Amino acid sequence: MIVQSVSMYDEGTYLIKLNKIPHGYYDKKVIHLFGLNFVPRLNSNNCEIKFYESNLDNLNLRLIGSFLYIENSISKYGEINNVTDLTYSKLIEKYYEVFVKKLKIPLNRVLVKKLALCLTIPINIKSDELFLTYKRILRNEFNKLIKRRRIYGVKAFLSDYSIKIYCKTLEMQLHYNTKMADNVYRIELYIHNSKYFKRFQTIEDIIKPETIKILYSQYFAIYNKIVKVTPIDYSKLSAKDIIKIQAFRDNMTTQILKRYYPQSNKKYKSECVRLLKKVSNTDFDEKIKNELANKLDYLLSH
């Protein structure tokens, strides 16, 4: 089963504090709770209980004492081979379906511990060129996402969150041998420090449109912290010009030219600047941010 719903909220960790530890918890046998069977998982060293585990469609449920953790993507719940946008109204339906109807827990009792904010947009830039533009965020370098020797995205890990930028079309093709009609890219911010949810502690809080806008203001602020290099359309350059530009970008080469051939260095620098202006896509970042903002507006209004 391939599940690829696209929503404002995706992967998440939610916590429900039960009134007490369920009956039979220490018997190391299957517990029946919320209409589901929870299977004991034991520590391999001393056979003590680590947690009880169950599944609700794509969601993983773990019971640790009186704490119930629900993990994975609510937006993908009940979806099969779905690559379409999941709008605000549909997202609300999913939260109610899982927590209110299935688990019989009101949304104001479900705490949000971790959450991914993500938007998917079309971008008319080749994958390799796009991912080379993202260098680092703060002091953290981006790592390449590679499958079958092809780069399909980049990801950076920080203490409070991680950010992942990748081609959804290429990921589906490389991982699942599934072709998508449109060429789309996804920018995902996964917040794993609960301090971001001090003002908005429960699902009831985060599904309010005004809260979504506040959280996404952080999404855009973090995206703006990324150090980027303007993408270059190398197809418009000759092989000789490409070599010249790459040599100019190499710090060792420029240092040697400055030392031994200062006049030649000035000449090459001037020529490379001219070539880069000719083939650089200088407004790509603004286009991406506008596409992201437009997508958020669309999802919230439907």
C-alpha positions as CSV (number, residue, x, y, z in Angstrom):
1,M,0.0,0.0,0.0
2,I,1.4,3.4,-1.0
3,V,0.1,6.3,1.0
4,Q,1.1,9.9,0.0
5,S,-1.6,12.3,1.1
6,V,-0.4,15.9,1.1
7,S,-1.6,18.1,4.0
8,M,-0.7,21.1,6.1
9,Y,0.0,18.6,9.0
10,D,1.7,15.3,8.4
11,E,3.8,13.1,10.6
12,G,3.1,13.7,14.3
13,T,3.3,12.3,17.9
14,Y,0.2,12.7,20.1
15,L,-0.2,11.9,23.8
16,I,-3.3,10.9,25.7
17,K,-3.1,10.7,29.5
18,L,-5.4,8.0,30.7
19,N,-7.1,8.2,34.1
20,K,-5.3,5.1,35.3
21,I,-3.1,2.2,34.2
22,P,-5.4,-0.3,32.2
23,H,-6.5,-3.5,34.0
24,G,-4.1,-6.4,33.3
25,Y,-1.2,-4.2,32.3
26,Y,1.3,-6.2,34.4
27,D,0.0,-9.6,33.2
28,K,2.1,-9.4,30.0
29,K,-0.9,-10.5,28.0
30,V,-3.0,-8.9,25.3
31,I,-5.0,-5.9,26.5
32,H,-8.3,-4.9,24.9
33,L,-8.6,-1.1,24.8
34,F,-10.5,1.3,22.5
35,G,-11.7,-1.7,20.6
36,L,-8.1,-2.6,19.7
37,N,-5.8,-5.4,20.8
38,F,-2.6,-4.1,22.5
39,V,0.3,-6.7,22.4
40,P,3.0,-6.6,25.1
41,R,6.5,-5.8,24.0
42,L,9.1,-7.0,26.5
43,N,12.6,-6.0,27.3
44,S,15.0,-8.7,25.9
45,N,17.3,-8.4,28.9
46,N,14.9,-8.9,31.8
47,C,11.5,-9.7,30.2
48,E,10.0,-6.6,31.8
49,I,7.3,-4.7,30.0
50,K,8.6,-2.0,27.6
51,F,5.2,-1.0,26.3
52,Y,2.0,-2.4,24.7
53,E,1.6,-1.9,20.9
54,S,-1.3,-1.7,18.5
55,N,-2.2,-0.3,15.1
56,L,-5.1,1.7,13.7
57,D,-4.7,1.7,9.9
58,N,-1.3,3.5,9.4
59,L,-1.1,4.8,12.9
60,N,1.1,3.2,15.6
61,L,-0.3,3.2,19.1
62,R,2.0,2.6,22.2
63,L,0.8,2.2,25.7
64,I,3.3,3.0,28.4
65,G,1.7,2.8,31.8
66,S,-1.2,5.3,31.7
67,F,0.2,7.2,28.7
68,L,-1.0,6.4,25.2
69,Y,1.2,7.6,22.3
70,I,-0.2,7.8,18.8
71,E,2.4,8.2,16.0
72,N,2.5,8.7,12.2
73,S,0.5,10.8,9.8
74,I,-3.2,11.5,10.5
75,S,-3.5,12.9,6.9
76,K,-2.6,9.4,5.5
77,Y,-5.1,7.6,7.7
78,G,-7.5,5.5,5.5
79,E,-5.8,6.6,2.3
80,I,-4.6,4.2,-0.5
81,N,-2.5,5.5,-3.4
82,N,-3.5,9.0,-2.7
83,V,-1.3,11.8,-4.0
84,T,-3.8,14.6,-3.9
85,D,-3.9,17.6,-1.6
86,L,-5.7,17.1,1.7
87,T,-7.6,20.3,2.5
88,Y,-8.4,21.9,5.8
89,S,-11.9,20.5,6.0
90,K,-10.7,17.0,5.2
91,L,-7.9,17.2,7.8
92,I,-10.5,18.1,10.5
93,E,-12.6,15.1,9.4
94,K,-9.6,12.8,9.9
95,Y,-8.8,14.1,13.4
96,Y,-12.4,13.5,14.4
97,E,-12.5,10.1,12.8
98,V,-9.4,8.9,14.6
99,F,-9.8,10.4,18.1
100,V,-13.4,11.1,18.6
101,K,-15.1,8.3,16.7
102,K,-12.5,5.5,16.9
103,L,-10.8,6.1,20.2
104,K,-13.7,8.0,21.9
105,I,-11.3,10.7,23.1
106,P,-12.2,14.4,22.8
107,L,-9.7,16.5,20.9
108,N,-9.1,18.8,23.9
109,R,-7.6,15.8,25.7
110,V,-5.0,14.9,23.0
111,L,-1.7,16.6,23.5
112,V,0.6,17.4,20.6
113,K,4.2,16.5,21.2
114,K,5.7,16.5,17.7
115,L,4.3,17.7,14.3
116,A,5.4,18.1,10.7
117,L,4.3,21.1,8.8
118,C,4.5,20.5,5.0
119,L,3.4,22.0,1.7
120,T,3.8,20.5,-1.8
121,I,4.2,22.8,-4.8
122,P,5.2,22.6,-8.5
123,I,8.6,23.9,-9.4
124,N,10.0,24.2,-12.9
125,I,13.6,23.6,-11.9
126,K,15.6,20.4,-12.5
127,S,16.0,18.4,-9.3
128,D,19.8,18.3,-9.3
129,E,20.0,22.1,-9.8
130,L,17.4,22.8,-7.1
131,F,19.0,20.7,-4.4
132,L,22.5,22.1,-5.0
133,T,21.1,25.6,-4.1
134,Y,20.4,24.6,-0.5
135,K,23.6,24.8,1.5
136,R,22.9,25.0,5.2
137,I,20.6,26.3,7.9
138,L,22.3,28.2,10.7
139,R,25.5,26.0,11.1
140,N,23.9,22.8,9.9
141,E,24.8,21.5,6.5
142,F,22.2,19.8,4.4
143,N,22.6,16.1,3.7
144,K,21.7,14.7,0.4
145,L,18.8,12.2,0.1
146,I,20.0,9.5,-2.4
147,K,18.3,6.5,-3.8
148,R,19.6,4.4,-6.8
149,R,22.5,6.9,-7.0
150,R,20.1,9.7,-7.7
151,I,19.7,12.8,-5.5
152,Y,16.0,13.4,-4.8
153,G,16.2,15.8,-1.9
154,V,18.1,17.3,1.0
155,K,17.6,17.2,4.8
156,A,19.1,19.0,7.8
157,F,18.8,18.1,11.5
158,L,18.7,20.6,14.3
159,S,18.1,20.3,18.0
160,D,14.5,21.6,17.8
161,Y,13.4,20.6,14.3
162,S,14.5,19.0,11.0
163,I,13.8,20.4,7.6
164,K,13.5,18.2,4.5
165,I,13.2,19.5,0.9
166,Y,12.7,16.9,-1.8
167,C,11.1,16.1,-5.1
168,K,7.9,14.1,-4.3
169,T,7.7,12.9,-7.9
170,L,11.2,11.5,-8.0
171,E,10.8,10.0,-4.5
172,M,7.7,8.1,-5.6
173,Q,9.5,6.8,-8.6
174,L,12.7,5.7,-6.9
175,H,11.1,4.2,-3.7
176,Y,7.8,2.8,-5.0
177,N,8.2,2.6,-8.8
178,T,5.1,4.9,-9.0
179,K,4.8,7.7,-11.6
180,M,3.0,10.9,-10.8
181,A,1.5,13.1,-13.5
182,D,2.9,16.3,-12.1
183,N,6.4,17.3,-11.1
184,V,6.1,18.5,-7.5
185,Y,8.4,19.4,-4.6
186,R,7.7,19.2,-0.9
187,I,9.1,21.3,1.9
188,E,8.7,19.7,5.3
189,L,9.4,21.2,8.7
190,Y,9.3,18.5,11.4
191,I,9.1,20.1,14.9
192,H,10.2,17.7,17.6
193,N,10.6,20.0,20.5
194,S,7.4,20.4,22.4
195,K,8.3,23.9,23.5
196,Y,6.8,25.0,20.2
197,F,3.4,23.8,21.4
198,K,3.3,25.5,24.8
199,R,0.6,27.9,23.5
200,F,-1.2,25.3,21.5
201,Q,-1.1,22.1,23.5
202,T,-3.9,20.0,22.2
203,I,-5.3,19.0,18.8
204,E,-8.3,21.2,19.5
205,D,-5.8,24.1,19.6
206,I,-3.8,23.3,16.5
207,I,-6.8,22.8,14.2
208,K,-7.9,26.4,14.6
209,P,-7.2,28.4,11.4
210,E,-5.5,31.2,13.3
211,T,-3.2,28.7,15.0
212,I,-2.3,27.1,11.7
213,K,-1.3,30.6,10.4
214,I,0.8,31.2,13.5
215,L,2.6,27.9,13.2
216,Y,3.2,28.5,9.5
217,S,4.7,31.9,10.2
218,Q,7.4,29.9,12.0
219,Y,7.6,27.6,9.0
220,F,8.4,30.5,6.7
221,A,10.7,32.1,9.2
222,I,12.8,28.9,9.4
223,Y,12.8,28.6,5.6
224,N,14.2,32.1,5.3
225,K,17.1,31.1,7.5
226,I,18.4,28.6,4.9
227,V,21.6,29.7,3.1
228,K,21.0,29.3,-0.6
229,V,23.0,29.6,-3.8
230,T,21.3,30.8,-6.9
231,P,20.6,27.9,-9.3
232,I,22.3,28.0,-12.7
233,D,21.0,26.7,-16.0
234,Y,24.1,24.9,-17.2
235,S,22.4,23.9,-20.4
236,K,22.9,27.4,-21.6
237,L,26.7,27.2,-21.1
238,S,29.4,25.6,-23.2
239,A,31.7,22.9,-21.6
240,K,34.5,25.5,-21.5
241,D,32.4,28.0,-19.7
242,I,31.2,25.5,-17.1
243,I,34.8,24.5,-16.3
244,K,35.7,28.2,-16.1
245,I,32.9,28.9,-13.6
246,Q,33.7,25.9,-11.4
247,A,37.3,26.8,-11.4
248,F,36.4,30.4,-10.4
249,R,34.2,29.1,-7.5
250,D,37.1,26.9,-6.2
251,N,38.9,28.9,-3.5
252,M,42.3,27.2,-4.1
253,T,42.2,28.2,-7.8
254,T,41.4,31.8,-7.1
255,Q,44.1,32.1,-4.4
256,I,46.8,30.7,-6.9
257,L,45.7,33.1,-9.6
258,K,45.7,36.1,-7.2
259,R,49.3,35.2,-6.2
260,Y,50.9,34.5,-9.5
261,Y,48.6,36.0,-12.2
262,P,46.6,38.9,-10.6
263,Q,45.6,40.5,-13.9
264,S,44.4,37.1,-15.3
265,N,42.4,36.6,-12.0
266,K,40.6,39.9,-12.5
267,K,39.8,39.1,-16.1
268,Y,38.4,35.6,-15.3
269,K,36.4,37.0,-12.4
270,S,34.8,39.6,-14.5
271,E,34.0,37.1,-17.2
272,C,32.6,34.6,-14.8
273,V,30.3,37.2,-13.2
274,R,29.0,38.1,-16.6
275,L,28.3,34.4,-17.4
276,L,26.6,33.8,-14.1
277,K,24.3,36.8,-14.5
278,K,23.3,35.4,-17.9
279,V,22.3,32.0,-16.7
280,S,21.3,32.5,-13.0
281,N,17.7,32.1,-11.9
282,T,17.8,35.0,-9.4
283,D,14.1,35.1,-8.6
284,F,13.6,31.3,-7.9
285,D,13.5,31.8,-4.1
286,E,10.7,34.4,-4.2
287,K,8.7,32.2,-6.6
288,I,9.0,29.2,-4.2
289,K,7.9,31.3,-1.2
290,N,5.0,32.7,-3.2
291,E,3.9,29.2,-4.3
292,L,4.1,28.0,-0.7
293,A,2.0,30.9,0.6
294,N,-0.6,30.4,-2.2
295,K,-0.8,26.7,-1.4
296,L,-1.4,27.3,2.3
297,D,-4.2,29.8,1.5
298,Y,-5.8,27.3,-0.8
299,L,-5.7,24.4,1.7
300,L,-7.1,26.7,4.5
301,S,-10.0,27.9,2.3
302,H,-11.2,24.5,1.2
